Amino acid sequence: MSEEAGAPSLLDLAEDLYGLPLGEFTASRDALVKQHRGSDLARDLKALRKPTTAAWVVDLLVRHETEQVEQVLSVGAALREAQASMSADELRTLTKQRRQLTAAVTTTARGLARKHGLRVTEAVAEQVQATLTAAMVDADCARAVRSGLLVAPLETTGVDDVDVAAALALPQALGFEARAAAPAEAPPRPELHVVPDPEAQERARAEAEEALEAADEELARAREAREEAGARVEELEARGLQVQSEIDELRRRLAELESTSEDVDDELGEAEDERDEAQAALEEAEAERDRAARALTQASR
């Protein structure tokens, strides 16, 4: 695609598009297509896909919490380098730490999305955490996340290859690094003038009481949310124990069935041997009867 000198590149325009609120993406993309109508750039812009909610949340995280994302990617790179020389116990410990880190950053991502007007469901949060985990496990996934141009979430087991290109807005996004969003400017402070007010102390007291009441309500809500989260953790821990118990029972049953299968195989071999011996005896008896019948026939002549 040819570009005029000074004209924005597809990558520049894509970076701006994928940094917008999710609800503004389609209209803004179509406006750019119209603006560049008749050019190769318009065709390429039209091909840009709207990101899924999970992908948009990760792109948002990359732009607004760049340091946290860099920490995730750095830890992932270190784990990949050290993995070959680690013991099983060390790997289990680091895997647990990796889950804790991705869970914490996912919580940050949910709060960030909420500030930008989007409520993140549990299903979307799981996709966000899976994408962060993939970025720690796979180097190409890490590069894709850092681009800030994801259109679909990522997932990997660490064994199979990941189709990273299918999750990116455009092929050249791999290796691109999105710019960190500029911090929001604080509103200008109003000019203050001291005006004598005989009722100021009473008003200040009333305002302080209102502030205290609001703080008490917020504290109560925070405690309630903490209790709900704690109950959820306990529920999931109990569920995990139940699932592990079921897995152990299935393993025990599988071992019994494998043992039974071996016994059946042994008995089958013995039965086949007995059948072959019986068949040989039958054939011998038939042959003996034929000889006796011939002898009888000859004696009767």
Phi and psi restraints in degrees (value plus and minus 20) as a CYANA .aco file:
   2 SER   PHI    -107.2   -67.2
   2 SER   PSI     125.6   165.6
   3 GLU   PHI    -151.0  -111.0
   3 GLU   PSI     119.8   159.8
   4 GLU   PHI     -92.3   -52.3
   4 GLU   PSI     133.6   173.6
   5 ALA   PHI     -81.3   -41.3
   5 ALA   PSI     112.2   152.2
   6 GLY   PHI      64.2   104.2
   6 GLY   PSI     -31.1     8.9
   7 ALA   PHI     -96.4   -56.4
   7 ALA   PSI     126.9   166.9
   8 PRO   PHI     -86.9   -46.9
   8 PRO   PSI     125.1   165.1
   9 SER   PHI    -105.0   -65.0
   9 SER   PSI     145.0   185.0
  10 LEU   PHI     -79.0   -39.0
  10 LEU   PSI     -59.3   -19.3
  11 LEU   PHI     -85.3   -45.3
  11 LEU   PSI     -60.6   -20.6
  12 ASP   PHI     -82.8   -42.8
  12 ASP   PSI     -65.6   -25.6
  13 LEU   PHI     -86.0   -46.0
  13 LEU   PSI     -58.9   -18.9
  14 ALA   PHI     -85.1   -45.1
  14 ALA   PSI     -59.6   -19.6
  15 GLU   PHI     -80.4   -40.4
  15 GLU   PSI     -61.9   -21.9
  16 ASP   PHI     -86.2   -46.2
  16 ASP   PSI     -62.6   -22.6
  17 LEU   PHI     -81.6   -41.6
  17 LEU   PSI     -67.1   -27.1
  18 TYR   PHI     -98.6   -58.6
  18 TYR   PSI     -22.1    17.9
  19 GLY   PHI    -115.7   -75.7
  19 GLY   PSI     -21.9    18.1
  20 LEU   PHI    -101.4   -61.4
  20 LEU   PSI     142.2   182.2
  21 PRO   PHI     -76.1   -36.1
  21 PRO   PSI     125.4   165.4
  22 LEU   PHI     -77.0   -37.0
  22 LEU   PSI     -59.7   -19.7
  23 GLY   PHI     -89.4   -49.4
  23 GLY   PSI     -35.2     4.8
  24 GLU   PHI    -116.2   -76.2
  24 GLU   PSI     -25.0    15.0
  25 PHE   PHI     -81.2   -41.2
  25 PHE   PSI     -75.7   -35.7
  26 THR   PHI     -80.5   -40.5
  26 THR   PSI     -67.5   -27.5
  27 ALA   PHI     -83.5   -43.5
  27 ALA   PSI     -60.2   -20.2
  28 SER   PHI     -88.1   -48.1
  28 SER   PSI     -60.5   -20.5
  29 ARG   PHI     -82.6   -42.6
  29 ARG   PSI     -66.0   -26.0
  30 ASP   PHI     -83.1   -43.1
  30 ASP   PSI     -54.9   -14.9
  31 ALA   PHI     -85.5   -45.5
  31 ALA   PSI     -59.6   -19.6
  32 LEU   PHI     -86.0   -46.0
  32 LEU   PSI     -59.7   -19.7
  33 VAL   PHI     -79.5   -39.5
  33 VAL   PSI     -64.4   -24.4
  34 LYS   PHI     -84.6   -44.6
  34 LYS   PSI     -59.7   -19.7
  35 GLN   PHI     -83.5   -43.5
  35 GLN   PSI     -55.4   -15.4
  36 HIS   PHI    -126.4   -86.4
  36 HIS   PSI       5.2    45.2
  37 ARG   PHI     -73.9   -33.9
  37 ARG   PSI     118.8   158.8
  38 GLY   PHI      68.7   108.7
  38 GLY   PSI     -21.5    18.5
  39 SER   PHI    -132.9   -92.9
  39 SER   PSI     143.6   183.6
  40 ASP   PHI     -81.5   -41.5
  40 ASP   PSI     -51.9   -11.9
  41 LEU   PHI     -82.8   -42.8
  41 LEU   PSI     -58.4   -18.4
  42 ALA   PHI     -83.4   -43.4
  42 ALA   PSI     -60.3   -20.3
  43 ARG   PHI     -83.9   -43.9
  43 ARG   PSI     -63.8   -23.8
  44 ASP   PHI     -88.5   -48.5
  44 ASP   PSI     -56.8   -16.8
  45 LEU   PHI     -84.6   -44.6
  45 LEU   PSI     -60.5   -20.5
  46 LYS   PHI     -83.2   -43.2
  46 LYS   PSI     -47.3    -7.3
  47 ALA   PHI     -99.9   -59.9
  47 ALA   PSI     -29.8    10.2
  48 LEU   PHI     -88.9   -48.9
  48 LEU   PSI     108.0   148.0
  49 ARG   PHI    -109.1   -69.1
  49 ARG   PSI     126.1   166.1
  50 LYS   PHI     -89.0   -49.0
  50 LYS   PSI     113.1   153.1
  51 PRO   PHI     -91.3   -51.3
  51 PRO   PSI     131.8   171.8
  52 THR   PHI     -87.9   -47.9
  52 THR   PSI     145.7   185.7
  53 THR   PHI     -79.3   -39.3
  53 THR   PSI     -65.2   -25.2
  54 ALA   PHI     -83.0   -43.0
  54 ALA   PSI     -62.8   -22.8
  55 ALA   PHI     -83.6   -43.6
  55 ALA   PSI     -60.9   -20.9
  56 TRP   PHI     -83.6   -43.6
  56 TRP   PSI     -59.6   -19.6
  57 VAL   PHI     -83.1   -43.1
  57 VAL   PSI     -61.8   -21.8
  58 VAL   PHI     -85.6   -45.6
  58 VAL   PSI     -63.0   -23.0
  59 ASP   PHI     -80.4   -40.4
  59 ASP   PSI     -60.0   -20.0
  60 LEU   PHI     -82.6   -42.6
  60 LEU   PSI     -63.6   -23.6
  61 LEU   PHI     -81.1   -41.1
  61 LEU   PSI     -63.1   -23.1
  62 VAL   PHI     -80.2   -40.2
  62 VAL   PSI     -57.6   -17.6
  63 ARG   PHI    -102.0   -62.0
  63 ARG   PSI     -55.4   -15.4
  64 HIS   PHI    -124.1   -84.1
  64 HIS   PSI     -37.7     2.3
  65 GLU   PHI    -150.1  -110.1
  65 GLU   PSI      34.0    74.0
  66 THR   PHI     -78.7   -38.7
  66 THR   PSI     -60.1   -20.1
  67 GLU   PHI     -84.1   -44.1
  67 GLU   PSI     -60.9   -20.9
  68 GLN   PHI     -85.1   -45.1
  68 GLN   PSI     -61.2   -21.2
  69 VAL   PHI     -83.7   -43.7
  69 VAL   PSI     -62.2   -22.2
  70 GLU   PHI     -81.2   -41.2
  70 GLU   PSI     -57.1   -17.1
  71 GLN   PHI     -83.6   -43.6
  71 GLN   PSI     -64.7   -24.7
  72 VAL   PHI     -79.2   -39.2
  72 VAL   PSI     -66.7   -26.7
  73 LEU   PHI     -88.0   -48.0
  73 LEU   PSI     -57.1   -17.1
  74 SER   PHI     -86.4   -46.4
  74 SER   PSI     -65.0   -25.0
  75 VAL   PHI     -82.2   -42.2
  75 VAL   PSI     -61.4   -21.4
  76 GLY   PHI     -80.8   -40.8
  76 GLY   PSI     -63.5   -23.5
  77 ALA   PHI     -82.7   -42.7
  77 ALA   PSI     -61.6   -21.6
  78 ALA   PHI     -84.7   -44.7
  78 ALA   PSI     -60.3   -20.3
  79 LEU   PHI     -84.3   -44.3
  79 LEU   PSI     -61.4   -21.4
  80 ARG   PHI     -83.9   -43.9
  80 ARG   PSI     -58.7   -18.7
  81 GLU   PHI     -88.6   -48.6
  81 GLU   PSI     -57.9   -17.9
  82 ALA   PHI    -108.2   -68.2
  82 ALA   PSI     -30.6     9.4
  83 GLN   PHI     -79.2   -39.2
  83 GLN   PSI     -60.7   -20.7
  84 ALA   PHI     -83.5   -43.5
  84 ALA   PSI     -49.6    -9.6
  85 SER   PHI    -119.5   -79.5
  85 SER   PSI     -16.5    23.5
  86 MET   PHI    -108.5   -68.5
  86 MET   PSI     132.8   172.8
  87 SER   PHI    -101.6   -61.6
  87 SER   PSI     149.2   189.2
  88 ALA   PHI     -82.1   -42.1
  88 ALA   PSI     -60.1   -20.1
  89 ASP   PHI     -84.3   -44.3
  89 ASP   PSI     -62.9   -22.9
  90 GLU   PHI     -83.8   -43.8
  90 GLU   PSI     -60.5   -20.5
  91 LEU   PHI     -84.3   -44.3
  91 LEU   PSI     -60.1   -20.1
  92 ARG   PHI     -82.8   -42.8
  92 ARG   PSI     -62.0   -22.0
  93 THR   PHI     -83.0   -43.0
  93 THR   PSI     -65.6   -25.6
  94 LEU   PHI     -88.7   -48.7
  94 LEU   PSI     -54.5   -14.5
  95 THR   PHI     -83.1   -43.1
  95 THR   PSI     -60.5   -20.5
  96 LYS   PHI     -83.6   -43.6
  96 LYS   PSI     -63.3   -23.3
  97 GLN   PHI     -84.3   -44.3
  97 GLN   PSI     -56.7   -16.7
  98 ARG   PHI     -83.4   -43.4
  98 ARG   PSI     -62.1   -22.1
  99 ARG   PHI     -84.1   -44.1
  99 ARG   PSI     -60.2   -20.2
 100 GLN   PHI     -84.0   -44.0
 100 GLN   PSI     -60.7   -20.7
 101 LEU   PHI     -86.7   -46.7
 101 LEU   PSI     -67.7   -27.7
 102 THR   PHI     -85.6   -45.6
 102 THR   PSI     -53.9   -13.9
 103 ALA   PHI     -85.8   -45.8
 103 ALA   PSI     -62.7   -22.7
 104 ALA   PHI     -84.8   -44.8
 104 ALA   PSI     -63.3   -23.3
 105 VAL   PHI     -89.0   -49.0
 105 VAL   PSI     -53.5   -13.5
 106 THR   PHI     -83.5   -43.5
 106 THR   PSI     -59.6   -19.6
 107 THR   PHI     -81.0   -41.0
 107 THR   PSI     -61.9   -21.9
 108 THR   PHI     -80.6   -40.6
 108 THR   PSI     -62.6   -22.6
 109 ALA   PHI     -82.6   -42.6
 109 ALA   PSI     -59.1   -19.1
 110 ARG   PHI     -85.0   -45.0
 110 ARG   PSI     -62.3   -22.3
 111 GLY   PHI     -85.0   -45.0
 111 GLY   PSI     -59.9   -19.9
 112 LEU   PHI     -83.7   -43.7
 112 LEU   PSI     -64.4   -24.4
 113 ALA   PHI     -82.3   -42.3
 113 ALA   PSI     -58.6   -18.6
 114 ARG   PHI     -82.6   -42.6
 114 ARG   PSI     -59.4   -19.4
 115 LYS   PHI     -83.9   -43.9
 115 LYS   PSI     -47.3    -7.3
 116 HIS   PHI    -117.0   -77.0
 116 HIS   PSI      -2.2    37.8
 117 GLY   PHI      67.3   107.3
 117 GLY   PSI      -3.3    36.7
 118 LEU   PHI    -148.5  -108.5
 118 LEU   PSI     106.6   146.6
 119 ARG   PHI    -108.6   -68.6
 119 ARG   PSI     107.3   147.3
 120 VAL   PHI    -115.2   -75.2
 120 VAL   PSI     102.4   142.4
 121 THR   PHI     -97.2   -57.2
 121 THR   PSI     148.3   188.3
 122 GLU   PHI     -80.9   -40.9
 122 GLU   PSI     -60.2   -20.2
 123 ALA   PHI     -82.1   -42.1
 123 ALA   PSI     -63.6   -23.6
 124 VAL   PHI     -87.7   -47.7
 124 VAL   PSI     -59.5   -19.5
 125 ALA   PHI     -80.9   -40.9
 125 ALA   PSI     -58.3   -18.3
 126 GLU   PHI     -83.7   -43.7
 126 GLU   PSI     -58.6   -18.6
 127 GLN   PHI     -87.8   -47.8
 127 GLN   PSI     -57.4   -17.4
 128 VAL   PHI     -83.3   -43.3
 128 VAL   PSI     -66.4   -26.4
 129 GLN   PHI     -85.7   -45.7
 129 GLN   PSI     -58.2   -18.2
 130 ALA   PHI     -82.7   -42.7
 130 ALA   PSI     -57.6   -17.6
 131 THR   PHI     -87.0   -47.0
 131 THR   PSI     -62.7   -22.7
 132 LEU   PHI     -84.5   -44.5
 132 LEU   PSI     -59.0   -19.0
 133 THR   PHI     -83.8   -43.8
 133 THR   PSI     -63.2   -23.2
 134 ALA   PHI     -80.6   -40.6
 134 ALA   PSI     -57.6   -17.6
 135 ALA   PHI     -85.9   -45.9
 135 ALA   PSI     -48.1    -8.1
 136 MET   PHI    -101.7   -61.7
 136 MET   PSI     -50.0   -10.0
 137 VAL   PHI    -105.0   -65.0
 137 VAL   PSI     -56.6   -16.6
 138 ASP   PHI    -143.6  -103.6
 138 ASP   PSI     110.5   150.5
 139 ALA   PHI     -85.1   -45.1
 139 ALA   PSI     -60.8   -20.8
 140 ASP   PHI     -85.8   -45.8
 140 ASP   PSI     -57.4   -17.4
 141 CYS   PHI     -83.4   -43.4
 141 CYS   PSI     -58.3   -18.3
 142 ALA   PHI     -81.9   -41.9
 142 ALA   PSI     -63.4   -23.4
 143 ARG   PHI     -85.4   -45.4
 143 ARG   PSI     -57.7   -17.7
 144 ALA   PHI     -85.0   -45.0
 144 ALA   PSI     -64.3   -24.3
 145 VAL   PHI     -82.3   -42.3
 145 VAL   PSI     -64.7   -24.7
 146 ARG   PHI     -84.3   -44.3
 146 ARG   PSI     -40.7    -0.7
 147 SER   PHI     -87.1   -47.1
 147 SER   PSI     -46.1    -6.1
 148 GLY   PHI      49.3    89.3
 148 GLY   PSI      -3.8    36.2
 149 LEU   PHI    -142.6  -102.6
 149 LEU   PSI      14.6    54.6
 150 LEU   PHI     -93.9   -53.9
 150 LEU   PSI     120.9   160.9
 151 VAL   PHI    -136.9   -96.9
 151 VAL   PSI     -27.1    12.9
 152 ALA   PHI    -168.4  -128.4
 152 ALA   PSI     131.0   171.0
 153 PRO   PHI     -90.5   -50.5
 153 PRO   PSI     142.9   182.9
 154 LEU   PHI    -133.7   -93.7
 154 LEU   PSI     134.2   174.2
 155 GLU   PHI    -175.8  -135.8
 155 GLU   PSI     118.8   158.8
 156 THR   PHI    -171.9  -131.9
 156 THR   PSI     130.1   170.1
 157 THR   PHI    -113.4   -73.4
 157 THR   PSI     -27.5    12.5
 158 GLY   PHI      67.4   107.4
 158 GLY   PSI     -21.8    18.2
 159 VAL   PHI    -130.4   -90.4
 159 VAL   PSI     -75.1   -35.1
 160 ASP   PHI    -101.3   -61.3
 160 ASP   PSI     133.6   173.6
 161 ASP   PHI     -90.3   -50.3
 161 ASP   PSI     128.4   168.4
 162 VAL   PHI    -125.1   -85.1
 162 VAL   PSI     115.6   155.6
 163 ASP   PHI    -101.0   -61.0
 163 ASP   PSI      58.7    98.7
 164 VAL   PHI     -85.5   -45.5
 164 VAL   PSI     -58.0   -18.0
 165 ALA   PHI     -78.4   -38.4
 165 ALA   PSI     -55.8   -15.8
 166 ALA   PHI     -88.7   -48.7
 166 ALA   PSI     -38.4     1.6
 167 ALA   PHI    -116.6   -76.6
 167 ALA   PSI     -21.2    18.8
 168 LEU   PHI    -125.9   -85.9
 168 LEU   PSI     133.1   173.1
 169 ALA   PHI     -85.1   -45.1
 169 ALA   PSI     -54.9   -14.9
 170 LEU   PHI    -176.7  -136.7
 170 LEU   PSI     132.8   172.8
 171 PRO   PHI     -76.5   -36.5
 171 PRO   PSI     -60.6   -20.6
 172 GLN   PHI     -92.7   -52.7
 172 GLN   PSI     -18.3    21.7
 173 ALA   PHI     -91.1   -51.1
 173 ALA   PSI     -45.1    -5.1
 174 LEU   PHI     -89.1   -49.1
 174 LEU   PSI      96.0   136.0
 175 GLY   PHI      84.4   124.4
 175 GLY   PSI     -35.9     4.1
 176 PHE   PHI     -96.9   -56.9
 176 PHE   PSI     127.2   167.2
 177 GLU   PHI    -142.9  -102.9
 177 GLU   PSI      99.2   139.2
 178 ALA   PHI     -87.0   -47.0
 178 ALA   PSI     125.3   165.3
 179 ARG   PHI     -93.4   -53.4
 179 ARG   PSI     125.5   165.5
 180 ALA   PHI     -89.1   -49.1
 180 ALA   PSI     119.6   159.6
 181 ALA   PHI     -87.8   -47.8
 181 ALA   PSI     123.1   163.1
 182 ALA   PHI     -87.9   -47.9
 182 ALA   PSI     118.8   158.8
 183 PRO   PHI     -81.9   -41.9
 183 PRO   PSI     125.0   165.0
 184 ALA   PHI     -84.0   -44.0
 184 ALA   PSI     114.6   154.6
 185 GLU   PHI     -95.3   -55.3
 185 GLU   PSI     116.6   156.6
 186 ALA   PHI     -92.1   -52.1
 186 ALA   PSI     120.4   160.4
 187 PRO   PHI     -82.8   -42.8
 187 PRO   PSI     126.9   166.9
 188 PRO   PHI     -81.7   -41.7
 188 PRO   PSI     122.0   162.0
 189 ARG   PHI     -96.0   -56.0
 189 ARG   PSI     113.4   153.4
 190 PRO   PHI     -90.1   -50.1
 190 PRO   PSI     130.8   170.8
 191 GLU   PHI     -92.6   -52.6
 191 GLU   PSI     112.0   152.0
 192 LEU   PHI    -125.5   -85.5
 192 LEU   PSI     116.5   156.5
 193 HIS   PHI    -145.5  -105.5
 193 HIS   PSI     110.2   150.2
 194 VAL   PHI     -98.0   -58.0
 194 VAL   PSI      98.0   138.0
 195 VAL   PHI    -140.3  -100.3
 195 VAL   PSI     105.4   145.4
 196 PRO   PHI     -77.5   -37.5
 196 PRO   PSI     112.0   152.0
 197 ASP   PHI    -164.0  -124.0
 197 ASP   PSI      89.6   129.6
 198 PRO   PHI     -85.4   -45.4
 198 PRO   PSI     -41.8    -1.8
 199 GLU   PHI    -118.6   -78.6
 199 GLU   PSI     -12.0    28.0
 200 ALA   PHI     -80.3   -40.3
 200 ALA   PSI     -62.2   -22.2
 201 GLN   PHI     -83.6   -43.6
 201 GLN   PSI     -61.1   -21.1
 202 GLU   PHI     -86.3   -46.3
 202 GLU   PSI     -61.6   -21.6
 203 ARG   PHI     -84.9   -44.9
 203 ARG   PSI     -60.8   -20.8
 204 ALA   PHI     -81.7   -41.7
 204 ALA   PSI     -58.9   -18.9
 205 ARG   PHI     -85.0   -45.0
 205 ARG   PSI     -63.6   -23.6
 206 ALA   PHI     -82.9   -42.9
 206 ALA   PSI     -61.4   -21.4
 207 GLU   PHI     -85.4   -45.4
 207 GLU   PSI     -58.9   -18.9
 208 ALA   PHI     -84.7   -44.7
 208 ALA   PSI     -59.1   -19.1
 209 GLU   PHI     -85.6   -45.6
 209 GLU   PSI     -61.5   -21.5
 210 GLU   PHI     -83.0   -43.0
 210 GLU   PSI     -62.0   -22.0
 211 ALA   PHI     -83.6   -43.6
 211 ALA   PSI     -60.1   -20.1
 212 LEU   PHI     -84.8   -44.8
 212 LEU   PSI     -61.4   -21.4
 213 GLU   PHI     -83.1   -43.1
 213 GLU   PSI     -63.0   -23.0
 214 ALA   PHI     -84.0   -44.0
 214 ALA   PSI     -58.7   -18.7
 215 ALA   PHI     -86.2   -46.2
 215 ALA   PSI     -59.0   -19.0
 216 ASP   PHI     -82.1   -42.1
 216 ASP   PSI     -61.5   -21.5
 217 GLU   PHI     -84.4   -44.4
 217 GLU   PSI     -62.2   -22.2
 218 GLU   PHI     -85.1   -45.1
 218 GLU   PSI     -58.3   -18.3
 219 LEU   PHI     -83.8   -43.8
 219 LEU   PSI     -62.1   -22.1
 220 ALA   PHI     -82.1   -42.1
 220 ALA   PSI     -62.7   -22.7
 221 ARG   PHI     -83.6   -43.6
 221 ARG   PSI     -59.9   -19.9
 222 ALA   PHI     -85.5   -45.5
 222 ALA   PSI     -60.6   -20.6
 223 ARG   PHI     -84.8   -44.8
 223 ARG   PSI     -60.5   -20.5
 224 GLU   PHI     -82.9   -42.9
 224 GLU   PSI     -62.8   -22.8
 225 ALA   PHI     -83.9   -43.9
 225 ALA   PSI     -58.6   -18.6
 226 ARG   PHI     -85.2   -45.2
 226 ARG   PSI     -60.4   -20.4
 227 GLU   PHI     -84.9   -44.9
 227 GLU   PSI     -61.2   -21.2
 228 GLU   PHI     -83.4   -43.4
 228 GLU   PSI     -62.8   -22.8
 229 ALA   PHI     -84.8   -44.8
 229 ALA   PSI     -60.2   -20.2
 230 GLY   PHI     -83.7   -43.7
 230 GLY   PSI     -60.4   -20.4
 231 ALA   PHI     -83.5   -43.5
 231 ALA   PSI     -58.3   -18.3
 232 ARG   PHI     -84.7   -44.7
 232 ARG   PSI     -61.0   -21.0
 233 VAL   PHI     -82.3   -42.3
 233 VAL   PSI     -65.9   -25.9
 234 GLU   PHI     -82.5   -42.5
 234 GLU   PSI     -60.3   -20.3
 235 GLU   PHI     -81.5   -41.5
 235 GLU   PSI     -64.7   -24.7
 236 LEU   PHI     -89.2   -49.2
 236 LEU   PSI     -56.0   -16.0
 237 GLU   PHI     -83.4   -43.4
 237 GLU   PSI     -63.0   -23.0
 238 ALA   PHI     -83.6   -43.6
 238 ALA   PSI     -59.9   -19.9
 239 ARG   PHI     -84.5   -44.5
 239 ARG   PSI     -59.5   -19.5
 240 GLY   PHI     -82.8   -42.8
 240 GLY   PSI     -61.1   -21.1
 241 LEU   PHI     -84.3   -44.3
 241 LEU   PSI     -59.9   -19.9
 242 GLN   PHI     -84.2   -44.2
 242 GLN   PSI     -65.3   -25.3
 243 VAL   PHI     -82.1   -42.1
 243 VAL   PSI     -61.9   -21.9
 244 GLN   PHI     -82.6   -42.6
 244 GLN   PSI     -58.6   -18.6
 245 SER   PHI     -83.2   -43.2
 245 SER   PSI     -61.4   -21.4
 246 GLU   PHI     -86.0   -46.0
 246 GLU   PSI     -58.1   -18.1
 247 ILE   PHI     -83.1   -43.1
 247 ILE   PSI     -64.3   -24.3
 248 ASP   PHI     -81.5   -41.5
 248 ASP   PSI     -60.8   -20.8
 249 GLU   PHI     -84.9   -44.9
 249 GLU   PSI     -61.2   -21.2
 250 LEU   PHI     -85.2   -45.2
 250 LEU   PSI     -57.8   -17.8
 251 ARG   PHI     -85.1   -45.1
 251 ARG   PSI     -62.1   -22.1
 252 ARG   PHI     -82.6   -42.6
 252 ARG   PSI     -63.2   -23.2
 253 ARG   PHI     -84.6   -44.6
 253 ARG   PSI     -59.5   -19.5
 254 LEU   PHI     -83.2   -43.2
 254 LEU   PSI     -60.7   -20.7
 255 ALA   PHI     -82.8   -42.8
 255 ALA   PSI     -61.1   -21.1
 256 GLU   PHI     -82.9   -42.9
 256 GLU   PSI     -64.0   -24.0
 257 LEU   PHI     -85.4   -45.4
 257 LEU   PSI     -58.2   -18.2
 258 GLU   PHI     -84.2   -44.2
 258 GLU   PSI     -61.0   -21.0
 259 SER   PHI     -83.7   -43.7
 259 SER   PSI     -63.8   -23.8
 260 THR   PHI     -82.4   -42.4
 260 THR   PSI     -59.0   -19.0
 261 SER   PHI     -82.4   -42.4
 261 SER   PSI     -60.1   -20.1
 262 GLU   PHI     -84.6   -44.6
 262 GLU   PSI     -60.3   -20.3
 263 ASP   PHI     -83.3   -43.3
 263 ASP   PSI     -63.3   -23.3
 264 VAL   PHI     -82.8   -42.8
 264 VAL   PSI     -60.0   -20.0
 265 ASP   PHI     -81.6   -41.6
 265 ASP   PSI     -62.1   -22.1
 266 ASP   PHI     -83.1   -43.1
 266 ASP   PSI     -65.9   -25.9
 267 GLU   PHI     -84.9   -44.9
 267 GLU   PSI     -56.7   -16.7
 268 LEU   PHI     -82.8   -42.8
 268 LEU   PSI     -60.7   -20.7
 269 GLY   PHI     -83.9   -43.9
 269 GLY   PSI     -62.1   -22.1
 270 GLU   PHI     -85.0   -45.0
 270 GLU   PSI     -61.5   -21.5
 271 ALA   PHI     -83.6   -43.6
 271 ALA   PSI     -58.8   -18.8
 272 GLU   PHI     -85.3   -45.3
 272 GLU   PSI     -59.6   -19.6
 273 ASP   PHI     -82.7   -42.7
 273 ASP   PSI     -64.5   -24.5
 274 GLU   PHI     -82.4   -42.4
 274 GLU   PSI     -59.8   -19.8
 275 ARG   PHI     -83.1   -43.1
 275 ARG   PSI     -63.0   -23.0
 276 ASP   PHI     -83.6   -43.6
 276 ASP   PSI     -60.2   -20.2
 277 GLU   PHI     -85.2   -45.2
 277 GLU   PSI     -61.6   -21.6
 278 ALA   PHI     -84.2   -44.2
 278 ALA   PSI     -58.0   -18.0
 279 GLN   PHI     -84.9   -44.9
 279 GLN   PSI     -60.2   -20.2
 280 ALA   PHI     -85.8   -45.8
 280 ALA   PSI     -60.4   -20.4
 281 ALA   PHI     -84.5   -44.5
 281 ALA   PSI     -60.4   -20.4
 282 LEU   PHI     -81.3   -41.3
 282 LEU   PSI     -66.1   -26.1
 283 GLU   PHI     -83.3   -43.3
 283 GLU   PSI     -57.3   -17.3
 284 GLU   PHI     -86.9   -46.9
 284 GLU   PSI     -60.8   -20.8
 285 ALA   PHI     -84.7   -44.7
 285 ALA   PSI     -60.0   -20.0
 286 GLU   PHI     -83.5   -43.5
 286 GLU   PSI     -60.3   -20.3
 287 ALA   PHI     -85.8   -45.8
 287 ALA   PSI     -60.5   -20.5
 288 GLU   PHI     -84.2   -44.2
 288 GLU   PSI     -61.7   -21.7
 289 ARG   PHI     -82.8   -42.8
 289 ARG   PSI     -60.8   -20.8
 290 ASP   PHI     -82.1   -42.1
 290 ASP   PSI     -58.8   -18.8
 291 ARG   PHI     -87.1   -47.1
 291 ARG   PSI     -60.7   -20.7
 292 ALA   PHI     -84.7   -44.7
 292 ALA   PSI     -59.7   -19.7
 293 ALA   PHI     -83.9   -43.9
 293 ALA   PSI     -58.7   -18.7
 294 ARG   PHI     -88.2   -48.2
 294 ARG   PSI     -58.4   -18.4
 295 ALA   PHI     -84.9   -44.9
 295 ALA   PSI     -59.8   -19.8
 296 LEU   PHI     -82.8   -42.8
 296 LEU   PSI     -63.6   -23.6
 297 THR   PHI     -82.3   -42.3
 297 THR   PSI     -62.1   -22.1
 298 GLN   PHI     -88.5   -48.5
 298 GLN   PSI     -54.1   -14.1
 299 ALA   PHI     -93.5   -53.5
 299 ALA   PSI     -41.7    -1.7
 300 SER   PHI    -104.8   -64.8
 300 SER   PSI     -30.2     9.8
